[in-house]
């Protein structure tokens, strides 16, 4: 099926046409060459929500595969429970963050009055009460089935089949690339693993193992190339962790070579 994530937020910036005109007149530039925005809410109050949105999008992206540029993403039936757990976790964090924002609203308005000085009155209509601000925030995740094209005209159905085939191929390529990048990173880090003054993190190994556990449930089509690479990566890391790699140059060199070879098989 498909999944889409969306966020609605109180927009803390507005175009400032007066400032654009004044700048153009002062510097002799075209008024359309520069654009000025007025920040209605100090950045420090908005940043936690923006950071949380970025984290939520990344977490959902990690559990899904691309479908099209509009934001819809593939999610397999096997991954839906894990995705729902992730959504629930971030929805709770989002609700708490929005509550914190609304709780700071009087302080936000006071700081805006100070920062905007005489311009505050101009923008005063954009400062509703805290409860209204609270209701402007939304975190939405929508699941939907893949469209059924069986009722379309033959010519259109053929075109859509080609489109969907390319999207399935793109999703499969995305999953292969994820494992390839983690394997290549592991290989690169093994070059200096255990050397004095260098660090080799547990995550270098754990990220590969996590993907090997997760990717089989994310496959949107048969991909023997990826399945074989997962099996090879699991075999390579069987009984091996970061401490083993750091403590043995022989093991580190072996993992480096094997990881690079498996990564190359996914090209």
Secondary structure, DSSP 8 states (H G I E B T S, - for coil): -EEEEEEE----EEE-HHHHHHHHHHHT--TTS---EEESS-HHHHHHHHHHHHHHHHHHHHTSEE--TTS-EE--HHHHHHHHHHHHHHHHHHHHHHHHHHHTHHHHHHHHHHHHGGGHHHHGGG---HHHHHTT-EEEEEEE-----TTS-HHHHHHHHHHHHHHHHHHHHHHHHHHHHHHHHHHHHHTSTT-TT----HHHHHHHHHHHHHHGGG-SS--HHHHHHHHHHHHHHTT--HHHHHH-HHHHHHHHHHHHHHHHHT-
